[in-house]
Amino acid sequence: MDTSPRPIYLDCHATTPVDQRVMAAMLPFFTQYFGNPASVGHQYGWEAEAAVQQAREQLAAAIAATPEEIIFTSGATEANNLAIKGVAEAYLDRGKHMITVVTEHNAVLDPCRYLRSLGFDITFLPVQSDGLINLADLENALRPDTILVSVMAANNEIGVLQPISEIGALCHQRGILFHTDAAQAIGKIPLDVNAMKIDMMSLTAHKIYGPKGIGALYVRRRNPRVQLAPQLHGGGHERGMRSGTLYTPQIVGFASAVQLGIDEMGAETARVSQFRDRLWQQLNQLDGIHLNGHPTQRLAGNLNISVDGVDGQALLLGLQPHVAVSSGSACTSAKATPSHVLQAIGRSDDLAYASLRFGVGRFNTETEIDSVAEQAISTIQALRQVSLGV
Ligand SMILES: *Cc1c(COP(=O)(O)O)cnc(C)c1O
């Protein structure tokens, strides 16, 4: 194994390490309480089922839902697919129009594009230069045959927080279902499905110090009762909406991670946003640095910048030994394409490529932040000198 020091991890929008406390909660369910929660005939099954039920109650309470409204999935990608394709199939007699936003995660955009290929009519709303949707645009796009509006709570690239309550209110006035992808929001900002009039919400554990491979879809049961066509058929688990043996250790870890996120939200938001601001203040001493996304209506740990006068690839390469961050290009297959989110807020291709997404998290330290700022500044300065031919 490579024993050289590893880069500082500042990519918490991609994934996070599992918190030791979450790990400790999960461990007994691998080896000791390993039963199948669906085994109703013996103690092993009951133990596992009790743990799943407790996790379900914890997760429900975290978003002001009821336990029956939590459908466990493999993560937010599957939850988004279930919400969007499940509603499309179940509400065929009501209409074939859906509305989403150009800056959504591909796990929302791709199911929508797939439905469009099947003959559904999808409106992809633009965003303003700060990354927020214009509510009047949404209102104008709503039609009698609109069956679903899907708008994310927090953006995974620029951290922008969409006006979820206002969107929920607009949809509910017209009897249109509202889904939100809250993969980046759960455990980081308060979420209340009733106050925010959310009908479906996608969640995942691994962005909040929980394990990968587990998430959930919240599905409203009353006012209105959401109908969903299952996308995985089988043993009829999860009220028939998602078959497959429940993954007890991951479910316990998921609930534990969300609970920690909520219990420590105030202190963690303060610490992480202070680090983020400290990083921004240092980087912004250079000329030609642009903040991407709304300056304040954003996740505490998110900083996304574009840099004038440097090549994006060279910037990332220069930083790689020191810091693990993402750039504004998505390497889908071999070819890098500029981020669709940065393009949507009006950045040129050059500025979209020459961008960095920092995701500050629970385990970062002030020393790390200062070291990253120093490395980023010297890398940018060096690249600019090269491009000026100095
Ligand atoms: C990470 C992420 C997803 C995908 O979640 P998985 O659990 O990895 O499938 C979907 N939406 C957003 C906004 C995300 O950040």
Ligand as a Chemical Component Dictionary entry (heavy atoms), coordinates in Angstrom:
data_LIG
# 
_chem_comp.id                   LIG 
_chem_comp.type                 NON-POLYMER 
_chem_comp.pdbx_formal_charge   0 
_chem_comp.three_letter_code    LIG 
# 
loop_
_chem_comp_atom.comp_id 
_chem_comp_atom.atom_id 
_chem_comp_atom.alt_atom_id 
_chem_comp_atom.type_symbol 
_chem_comp_atom.charge 
_chem_comp_atom.model_Cartn_x 
_chem_comp_atom.model_Cartn_y 
_chem_comp_atom.model_Cartn_z 
_chem_comp_atom.pdbx_ordinal 
LIG C1 C1 C 0 -25.165 11.805 -4.264 1  
LIG C2 C2 C 0 -26.434 12.304 -4.835 2  
LIG C3 C3 C 0 -27.351 11.435 -5.441 3  
LIG C4 C4 C 0 -27.073 9.964  -5.609 4  
LIG O1 O1 O 0 -27.190 9.318  -4.377 5  
LIG P1 P1 P 0 -26.718 7.783  -4.207 6  
LIG O2 O2 O 0 -27.205 7.441  -2.847 7  
LIG O3 O3 O 0 -25.233 7.808  -4.336 8  
LIG O4 O4 O 0 -27.392 6.995  -5.261 9  
LIG C5 C5 C 0 -28.521 11.967 -5.918 10 
LIG N1 N1 N 0 -28.797 13.273 -5.801 11 
LIG C6 C6 C 0 -27.948 14.141 -5.227 12 
LIG C7 C7 C 0 -28.312 15.574 -5.128 13 
LIG C8 C8 C 0 -26.742 13.686 -4.732 14 
LIG O5 O5 O 0 -25.893 14.545 -4.178 15 
# 
loop_
_chem_comp_bond.comp_id 
_chem_comp_bond.atom_id_1 
_chem_comp_bond.atom_id_2 
_chem_comp_bond.value_order 
_chem_comp_bond.pdbx_ordinal 
LIG C1 C2 SING 1  
LIG C2 C3 SING 2  
LIG C2 C8 DOUB 3  
LIG C3 C4 SING 4  
LIG C3 C5 DOUB 5  
LIG C4 O1 SING 6  
LIG O1 P1 SING 7  
LIG P1 O2 DOUB 8  
LIG P1 O3 SING 9  
LIG P1 O4 SING 10 
LIG C5 N1 SING 11 
LIG N1 C6 DOUB 12 
LIG C6 C7 SING 13 
LIG C6 C8 SING 14 
LIG C8 O5 SING 15 
# 
